[in-house]
Amino acid sequence: MTSAKSSRHKHIVLTSHPGQFGTQPLPVQWGHADPAERGPVVATLGDLSHRNAIGTHSGGYAVYRALAIASGSLEAGHRADLTDTAPTVAIGPHPSWSDPTKIVSLDPFGALDHGQFADLQAQGYDIRPSIAITKAHINIPELQEAVTSGRLPVDGKVLKAGGELVVTKAAIEPVWYLPGIAQRFGVDEGDLRRTLFEQTGGMFPELVTRPDLEVFLPPIGGHTVYILGDLEAVTDPARPLALRIHDECNGSDVFGSDICTCRPYLVHGVEVALKTAQAGGAGVIIYARKEGRALGEVTKFLVYNARKRQAGGDRADTYFTRTECVAGVQDMRFQELMPDVMHWLGITRIDQFVSMSNLKYDAVTQSGIEIVERITIPEDLIPADAQVEIKAKKAAGYYTEDEVPDDSVLAETVGRQYEEA
């Protein structure tokens, strides 16, 4: 009879897919302009010998898939029937797709929009899209009010009579090219892999055991892109383009919490995008799943409590300090990766960048995209409780605007905190 101790040791293997050792998966030549030469990203689990990526599709939702299989609700060998799921419009290819320095955090060929891997799929390779593109109508109450008041004209094409917006939208899963990620942040790829392995509690052993696999699908949220107006205008520098990159804030965006400016600024960005589309250009809203500056909603709520319970109440001069006390940092969104989705869209110039963030502005312009004008949130859209946030970010140099709080002590204190972080 095998002892419990020996049984435990018998099953310890430093990989989540031991059957993959010794295989020669399809190579991925990241940045190659020809999709056939670039090769597909295969992250499905049906045939382990086919896998050429670490992780799997659907980000954090992969855990729900595992639960569905464990509970018997889903067959482990289920293969998606992708009949009629092709994109409703084609995006790309663009020159940026063949520049391995421009896109490192998503798969530009992930939409499978040209059937470029049909031959491999016919051979049994289970290749799934990491990008889906469709068309839809969206309805935002604030825009209905703008139509009723006469502030926004109904054109019948982009904006319908009931206040509905006609959009092209794309959902994008993160797909990381690890050598490119390491280069983008100026770190050693081996150190990056080991840290990712350790800080996920050893969730992905292949990060350290399979250096031959250079693609990683991290279990994090991706992006949703909403495009208003003519799709061709997005890549035409002769036509106006308005864009807002918006990081998720469930409390404000969905439920209207007034402690921050997130929903008002998002709606303002949509309105600017709409007006630009109606003027013959295009508007783009990029919604990134980075709740609470990528610190998470639990951390965000803990910080809310700390800010409101401290002596003197919620104050701009301790805004970032309270975040650092809980999270250790002010922000983990790493805007350096943010422009990748813009390069996937083929954007080279943004006429109206609806953001006050210097971090976002710097990341976009340093990636080679021109920004002509920055659009700030109108003062009358800032909720009373959000004034602390605005003052703190202006004083810290996080936001750019002509007017900065008069309190020089506040500016000096918060600015020093920001620089030290």
N, C-alpha and C positions, 0 to 999 in steps of 0.2 A: 504494500500500500504506500502511495506517495505521500510524504509528509506535507503539511500545509506550507512549511518554509520552502521546501524544494519545489512545490507547485508554483509558488509565487515567483521564484527565481527562474523557473522554466519559461515563463511567459514574458519576462522582461527583455524587450528588444527596443533599442533606441531609434525607433521609427514608427510612424503610424501606418505605414504601408510596406511591411517587410518583403512582400512578394515583388516589389519593384526593383530590388537590388539586382544588378547584372543586366538590366534591360538597357536598350538604346532608344530612348524616346525621340520623337521628332524634334529636330533642332529648331530653336527660335532665334532668328537673326534680327534682333530688335532694331528698328529704324530702317529696314530695307523697304524700298518703295513698292516692290512687287509682292503682293500678299502671298503668292505661292512660294516665293523665296523666303519671305519673312517667316512663314509657317504659322499654323494655328496655335492658340493657347488651349491645351487640353487639361482641364481640371476636374473632369468627371471621374466617378469611381467604378464604373462598370467593368473596365479592363485596366487593371493597374499598370500593365506594361505600356499602355498608351499615354499615361500621364507624363506631361513635361512641365508641370507647375506644382508649386507647393500651395496647400490650402484647397478651397473649393468655392463654387459659385454661391451667390446670395448673401455673402457677408455673415453677419450675426444670425441671420435667419436660417443658416445651415444647421444650427442647433435644433431648430424646430423640425427640420427635415429628419434629423437623427431621431427625435422623439417620435415622429410619425412612423418611422420604420420600426423602432423598438416596440411601439405599442401595437403594431400590426395594421396601422391605417394606410401605410404606403408600402408597396413592394420595393425592396432594396434595388432591384434591377430595372426599375421603371426608366424608360427613355422618353424624353419629351417628343411629342409629335409637333413639329414646327411648321406644319402645313398652314399656309396663309398668314404666317406671323411676320413676314418680311416687312421692313420699314415702309411706311406710306410715302416717304420722300427719301431721296438719297442725299446724304451729307458726305462730302469728300469724294475721292481722296484729295487732300491739300498738300502743298509742298512741306508743311510742317510735319506731316506724318512720316516723312522719310528723313527727318532730322532727329537722331536719337537723343539730343539734348533738350528738345522742345517738349516731348511728351514721355514721361516716365511713370505716371501714376494711373494710367488707363490704357486700354488696348484700342488704338484708333480703328482697327479692323473688327472690333467687337460686335458690330451690328450685323455682320454676315449679309450685308445688303446687296452684294453682287454675286452671291452663290460661289464665292471664291474657293471654298473648301469642299465643294460638292463631291469631288472625286474621292477625297479621304472619308467623307461621311458614307459614301457608297461602299467603302472597304470596311466599314464597321466602327470607325472612330466616332465617338459620341462627343461632338463639338457643339458646345452651347454658346449662344450669344451672351455677351456681357453688357451689351447696349441694345435698347429697344426704342424705336422711333415711331410715333403715332401722331394723330391729329385729334384735337378735342376742343370743347367749349368750356371756359371757366367763367364763374360768376362771382364777383366780389362786391359786397354790399356798398362799399364806399364809392365804387365806380357807378353804381346805379344812382346814387345820390348826385354824383357829378353830372350825369346825363340829365337827371331831373332838373337840376339847377341851371343847366345850359352851359356848364363849364367844359364839358366834353361833347363834341358833335358825334352823332351816329352816322357812320359812313356805310353801314350795311355789309361791309367786307371784313374789316378787322373788328369793329365794334357794332354789335347788333342792337336792335331797338330796346330789348329788355336789359341792356347793360352787359350782355354776354360778350366775352372776348373769344375770337377764333385764334387758336394757337397751334403751332407744331411743338410737340414736346418729346424729350428724350430722357430716358432713365439710364444712368451709367453706373456700373459697378466698378469699384477700384481694382485695378490690376497693376501691380508694382513690378517694374523692371529693376531688380535690386542693385545692379551695378550703376544704373542711372540715378537711383535714389541716393546711393552713397555719394556719388559725385556731386549731386545737387547740394548736399549738406556738408560736403568736404570732410567726410568720415571714411574710415577704412571699411570696406564691404564686410570683411570678416567680423569686425567689431559690431557692425550694424546687425548682422545675422545673429550673433550670439546674444546681443541685447534684446532683440525681438523674441528670441527663443526663451530667454530667462524671464523677461517681463510679461510674457503670456503664460507663465507657470509651466513652461515646457510643452505648450500646446502643439507646436509645430517642430518636431525634432529634425525634419529634413532641412531646416534652416542651417543646421550645423553639420548634418551628415551627408547632405547632397549638394555640394558646391557646384555641381554640374547643372542643377536646376536654378535658373536665374530669374524666374518669374514667380511671384507670390501674390495670391489673392487674400488680402488681409480681411479679418472678420469685423469690418467697420462699414459705416454707411457711405453711400456714394453721393451722386448729384442728380438733380432733376433740372433739365433745361427747358425753359419756355421761350419760344420764338414768336414774336408778333410781326406781321407784315411779310414782305417778300423775302424768301429765304436767300435769294441771290444777293440781296442788299447787304447781308451780313458780311460777305467777303469783298464787297465792292467799295474801295476807299473813296470813290467819288460820290457815294450816297451816304447819308447820315446814319450813324449807328449809336443807339443809347443802350447802356448795359448796367445792370446791378448784379453784383455777386453778393448773395445774402446767406449768412450762416444761420442755421436753424435756431429758433427760439420758440419752443412749443407753447410756453405760457403766454407769450405775447402774440405770436403769429396766429395761433388757433383760438386761444381763450381770452385774448384781449387784456392781459395783465398790463398795468400801467406803470410798472417800475422801470421800464426801459422803452427805447424808441423803436423796437424791432418791427412790430406790425405797421405803425405809421410810416416808417421809412420804406418798408417793403411795398406798401400800397402806393406810396409816392413814386417809387421806382417803376412800378407797373404803369402808372399814369404817364410818366416821362417816356417810357418805352412805347406806349400807345400813341402818344402825340407824334413821336418820331416816325413810327410806322405809318401814321396817317399822312405824314408829310412826304411820303415816298421812300422812306428808308426802312429800317428795321429796329426792333427793340428786343433785347435779350435779358431774361431774368435767369440767373443760375442760382439754384437753391442747394446749398451744401449741408449735409447731415453732420453738423459739428456742434451739437448742443452744448450750451454753456461755455463757449470758447474751446470746445472739444474737451472740457473737463468733466462733462456729464451733468445730468440734471440733479442728481443727489448732491454733488458738490455745490452746484449752483444754489440749491435751497439752503444748504448749511451756511453758505456765505451770506445769503439774505438774512438769516437769523442773526449771525454774528454782527452784521452791519447795523441792524435795527436795535440790537440789545446793548451795544457798546455805550459807554458814557457819552452823553451828548447826542445820542441818536445817529442816524445815518448821515455821514459827512463825506464830502468830496476828498478831503485830505487823507482819509483812511480807506478809500474805496478799493484801491489795489492792494493795500496792506492786508485787509481782511481776506481777500482771495488767496494771497500768498500764504497766509497762516494755515489755511485749510488745504490748499492744493500744492503749495511749494513753488508755484509759478503763477504768473498773471494770465497766461494764454498758452494753449497748446495746439492752436489751429495750424501752425506752420504754413503760412501763406505762400511759402516758396513753391509748394505743389499746386496752388490754386490756379495759376494761369494755364495749366495743361488742358483743361476743358475748353478754354478759349482757342488754344492752338488746334484742338480737334475740330472746332467749328471753322477754322481757317481765318480767324480774325487777325488783322494787322493794324487796325486803327479803331479807336473808340472816340466818337465825337463828344458824347456826354457820359461820363463815368459817375453813376449815382452812388457816391460813397464819400465819406469824410475821412476814411481810414488811411493814414500814411503807410501802414504796413501793406495794405492791399495795393495801393497806388505804386509803391516801390516794387512790389513783386511783379506787377503787370508790366511796368515800363522796363524793368531790368530784364524781363524775358523777351524784349524786343517789340512789344506792342505799344504803339503811340496812343497817348491820351491827350485829347485837345482841351477838354473842360471837365472840371469836377463839380458835381451838383450836390449841395448840402441839403439837409432836411429843413423845410421852412419852420421858422420859430413857432408858429401857431399849431404845428403838429406834434410838438414835444409835450408829453403828459407832465403834469406837475411833479409827480414822484420821480420822473426820469431826469430832472434837472441836476441831481447829484451825479449821475452817470456822465452827462454832457460836460459839466464843469470839470470833473476829474479827468476825463479824457482830453479835453482841451488843454488843461494845465500840464498834463503829462506829455503833450506833444503827440498824442495818439491820434487826435483829430486836428485837421487844419481848417481854420476859419479866421477871418480878420479879427474878430472880437474874441479876446481871451479874458477870463475873470480878472477883476481888478486886484484881488487879494494876492499881492506879490509873495507873501509867505506861503500861501496855498500852492502857488505855481512852483515855487522853489522846492517845497517839500515833496509834492507829487512827482515833479520832474526828476528829482534825485532818485526817488523810489523806482521810477520807470527805467532810468539809465542803469541802475545797479542790477535790475532784473535781467 
